Amino acid sequence: MRIASEPESSPFALRDTLILPEEGEVHVWEVPLAGDEETLIACGGVISRDERRRADRFRSRSDAGKFIVARGNLRFILGRYAGLPPGDLEFLLSPYGKPSLGNPGESPALRFNMADSGNIALAAITRGRDVGIDIELMNPLIDISAVALRCFCGAEMDLLGATPADRWVNVFFTLWTRKEAYIKARGEGMSLDLKAIDVSAVPATLDRRWVLDDLETGIGYRGAIAVDGAIGLVRYFGVQGPAMRQNKQEQRT
């Protein structure tokens, strides 16, 4: 998998339409969620009433703000691909909650997925191919053993067991984001048997269809992507703020 980085930009400051990725290519947008007041206002101005109600249900004002910034930026980004005003986009949900565009505008082949954790959201864009993406802020307080016993297959448990204790958190979240990305790509939610999915090694092709690989992330995060078909190139775009991609080699398992 090749990697290319684009200059950082604000999706609501640029009005030009974006071209969908070429075959075998994925666009990944990273969105800082700790936005300033201007960003919050801009994003709040394009989200739907339902999204506003969802934001209002958060107990924490900070979490509500992050939700608004994530959803607003997703609308600005998708709007540029679809050639539609961000506030006009309509989202449909599958029976398992995976979103798609009900009005893809000028780009009927547009497919996307988004994930967020901590102060970062990632959005993946593809042309006509289902995609799943995940990012996780590594929480050292999680009960790794309990979660792994419920969700990891034998090969994943072996990998975790062979890992020094001071690397457990890194390896656990690497495996977890891979598994989440794959589940989200398939769009079948937690109906899948997590222990029957082996993501102990990447890049990998699962079920002779889904290509899985790790993503570049910032220190303290892990990320992964799963796509229906080959991943020849991942092109990164930054939305405002400093890019979080650094020290990749130090973070890979």
C-alpha positions in Angstrom: 0.0 0.0 0.0 1.4 3.4 -1.0 0.8 6.5 1.0 0.4 10.1 -0.2 -0.3 13.2 1.9 -2.1 16.3 0.7 -1.8 19.9 2.1 -4.1 20.5 5.0 -7.2 22.4 4.3 -10.5 23.5 5.7 -13.4 21.8 3.8 -15.8 24.7 4.5 -13.3 27.2 3.2 -12.8 25.5 -0.1 -15.7 25.4 -2.6 -14.3 23.3 -5.4 -15.7 19.9 -6.0 -13.4 17.0 -5.2 -13.0 14.0 -7.5 -13.7 10.6 -6.2 -10.6 8.3 -5.6 -9.4 6.3 -8.6 -9.9 2.5 -8.6 -7.8 1.0 -5.8 -7.4 4.3 -4.1 -8.8 5.5 -0.8 -9.0 9.1 0.5 -8.7 9.4 4.3 -9.6 12.7 5.9 -8.5 13.4 9.5 -10.5 15.9 11.5 -9.4 17.4 14.8 -12.4 17.5 17.0 -11.2 20.1 19.5 -12.3 22.9 17.1 -12.5 26.6 17.9 -15.7 28.5 18.2 -15.7 29.5 14.5 -15.5 25.8 13.5 -18.2 24.8 15.9 -20.5 27.5 14.5 -19.8 26.5 10.9 -20.4 22.9 11.6 -23.5 23.5 13.7 -25.0 25.5 10.8 -25.1 22.5 8.4 -26.1 19.5 10.6 -29.7 18.3 10.5 -32.3 18.6 13.2 -31.9 15.0 14.1 -28.1 15.5 14.4 -28.7 18.5 16.6 -31.0 16.4 18.8 -28.4 13.8 19.1 -25.8 16.4 20.1 -28.2 17.7 22.8 -28.4 14.3 24.4 -24.7 14.3 25.3 -24.2 15.0 29.0 -20.9 16.7 28.4 -20.8 19.9 26.4 -17.3 18.9 25.2 -18.6 15.6 23.8 -21.6 17.4 22.2 -19.1 19.8 20.5 -17.0 17.0 19.2 -20.1 15.3 17.7 -21.1 18.5 16.0 -17.6 19.1 14.6 -17.3 15.5 13.4 -20.8 15.5 11.7 -20.4 19.0 10.3 -17.0 18.3 8.8 -18.3 15.0 7.3 -21.0 17.0 5.6 -18.6 19.5 4.3 -16.2 16.8 3.0 -19.0 14.7 1.4 -20.6 17.8 0.0 -17.5 18.6 -2.0 -17.4 15.2 -3.5 -21.1 15.2 -4.3 -21.3 18.7 -5.5 -24.1 19.5 -3.0 -24.4 22.0 -0.2 -23.5 20.2 3.0 -26.8 21.0 4.7 -28.7 19.3 1.9 -27.1 15.9 2.2 -29.5 13.1 3.3 -28.2 10.1 5.2 -29.7 6.6 5.1 -29.0 3.9 7.7 -28.7 0.2 7.0 -30.5 -2.2 9.4 -27.2 -2.4 11.3 -26.7 1.4 11.4 -24.1 1.9 8.6 -24.7 5.2 6.9 -24.9 6.0 3.2 -25.9 9.0 1.1 -29.5 9.1 0.0 -28.7 11.9 -2.4 -25.1 11.4 -3.7 -25.5 14.3 -6.2 -22.8 14.3 -8.9 -21.1 11.2 -7.4 -23.4 8.2 -7.3 -20.4 5.9 -6.7 -19.5 7.7 -3.5 -19.0 5.4 -0.5 -17.8 6.5 2.9 -17.3 5.6 6.5 -16.3 7.6 9.6 -14.9 6.9 13.1 -13.8 9.0 16.0 -12.0 8.7 19.3 -10.5 11.2 21.7 -9.9 14.4 19.7 -9.6 12.8 16.2 -12.1 11.7 13.6 -11.2 9.8 10.4 -13.4 9.7 7.3 -12.7 7.3 4.5 -13.9 7.9 0.9 -14.0 5.3 -1.9 -15.4 5.0 -5.4 -18.1 2.3 -5.5 -16.5 0.1 -2.9 -17.7 -0.5 0.6 -15.3 0.7 3.2 -14.9 0.6 7.0 -12.5 2.7 9.1 -11.7 2.8 12.8 -9.6 4.9 15.1 -9.1 4.4 18.8 -7.4 6.5 21.5 -5.5 3.8 23.5 -6.9 3.7 27.0 -4.4 2.0 29.4 -7.1 1.4 31.9 -9.1 -1.0 29.8 -9.5 -4.6 31.0 -7.5 -6.1 28.1 -7.7 -9.7 29.3 -11.5 -9.7 29.7 -12.2 -8.0 26.3 -9.7 -10.2 24.5 -11.2 -13.4 25.9 -14.7 -12.4 24.6 -13.6 -11.1 21.2 -10.2 -12.4 20.0 -9.6 -15.6 18.1 -6.8 -18.1 18.9 -4.2 -16.5 16.7 -4.9 -13.1 18.2 -4.7 -14.4 21.7 -1.4 -16.1 20.8 -0.1 -12.8 19.5 -1.2 -11.0 22.6 0.3 -13.7 24.9 3.6 -13.4 23.1 3.8 -9.7 23.6 5.7 -8.1 26.6 3.4 -6.6 29.2 4.5 -3.1 28.4 3.3 -3.5 24.8 -0.1 -5.1 25.6 -2.1 -1.9 25.1 -0.5 -1.2 21.8 -1.1 -4.6 20.4 -4.6 -4.9 21.8 -5.8 -1.6 20.2 -4.0 -2.5 16.9 -6.0 -5.7 16.8 -9.2 -4.0 18.0 -9.2 -1.3 15.3 -8.5 -3.9 12.6 -11.5 -5.9 13.7 -13.8 -2.8 14.0 -12.8 -1.6 10.5 -13.6 -5.0 9.0 -17.0 -5.2 10.8 -17.9 -1.7 9.7 -16.9 -2.4 6.1 -19.2 -5.4 6.0 -22.0 -3.3 7.6 -23.4 -6.2 9.6 -22.6 -4.8 13.1 -22.1 -7.0 16.1 -24.1 -9.8 14.4 -20.7 -11.2 13.3 -18.9 -13.6 15.5 -15.9 -11.6 16.6 -13.9 -14.7 17.6 -14.2 -16.1 14.1 -12.4 -13.1 12.6 -8.6 -13.3 12.5 -6.9 -10.0 12.1 -3.6 -11.0 13.6 -1.6 -10.0 10.5 -1.9 -7.2 7.9 -2.1 -6.5 5.1 -4.6 -9.3 4.7 -7.5 -10.3 2.6 -10.5 -11.6 4.5 -13.2 -13.8 3.0 -11.3 -13.5 -0.4 -12.8 -10.0 -0.6 -12.0 -7.5 2.1 -8.5 -6.0 2.2 -7.4 -4.9 5.7 -4.5 -2.7 6.7 -3.3 -0.4 9.4 -3.5 3.4 9.0 -1.0 6.1 10.0 -2.1 7.7 13.3 -0.7 10.1 15.9 1.0 9.1 19.1 -1.5 7.4 21.4 -3.9 6.3 18.7 -4.4 3.3 16.5 -6.3 3.1 13.2 -7.2 0.6 10.5 -9.2 0.4 7.3 -11.0 -2.4 5.4 -12.0 -2.1 1.8 -13.9 -4.2 -0.7 -10.9 -4.9 -3.0 -7.3 -3.9 -3.4 -5.8 -0.9 -1.6 -3.2 0.5 -4.0 -2.9 4.0 -2.5 -4.2 5.8 0.6 -4.2 9.5 0.1 -4.4 11.5 3.4 -6.0 14.9 3.7 -5.8 17.1 6.8 -8.7 19.3 8.0 -7.1 22.3 9.8 -4.9 21.7 12.7 -1.6 19.8 12.7 -1.5 16.5 11.0 -1.4 13.6 13.4 0.7 11.3 11.3 4.1 10.9 12.9 6.5 8.2 14.2 4.6 5.5 12.3 7.4 3.0 12.4 7.6 3.3 16.2 3.9 2.5 16.5 3.5 -0.6 14.3 3.3 -3.9 16.0 
